[in-house]
Amino acid sequence: MKSLASELGESDIRVNALLPGIVEGPRMDGVIRARAQQMNVPEEEMREEYLKKISLKRMVTAEDVAAMALFLCSPAARNVTGQAISVDGNVEYL
């Protein structure tokens, strides 16, 4: 990505990557449901385990990711290029 940003920068093209964390929605609900069944615990308890790994204690929404994408496309981000930007609430995958 950095090399692509360098290559395209002369043409005023910006290259960035969005790295969403745990995104709230049907797919994550399915992951939580399956993991809860594997661990034989209630789904809400498993959801809390996931939230414990996120500093902000909430999952990312599709709107959060879209807002960052819109920012990156805006004039306010005219000097942002070659970056991998996490939109994850500071999730710890350890």
C-alpha positions, 0 to 999 in steps of 0.5 A, a space after each residue: 500500500 505504501 508503495 502504491 501511495 508513493 507511485 500514485 501520489 504524483 497524480 494526486 491519488 491517495 491510497 489508504 486502507 480501512 481496517 474494521 474491527 469487530 463489526 456489529 451485525 448479523 454476521 457477528 451475531 452468528 459468530 457469537 452464537 456459534 462460539 457460545 454454543 461451543 463454550 456452552 455459555 449464554 450468548 450474552 455472556 459470550 458477547 460480553 467476552 468480546 466486548 472486554 477485548 475492546 477498549 471502548 467496550 462497544 463494537 464497531 458499526 457499519 456506520 463507523 466504517 462508512 464515516 471514516 471512508 467518507 472522511 478519507 474521501 473528503 478535502 479534510 483528508 487531502 494529505 492522508 495517504 499510505 495509511 492503514 487506519 483501524 476503526 476498531 475501538 482499540 480491540 486487543 486480539 490477544 
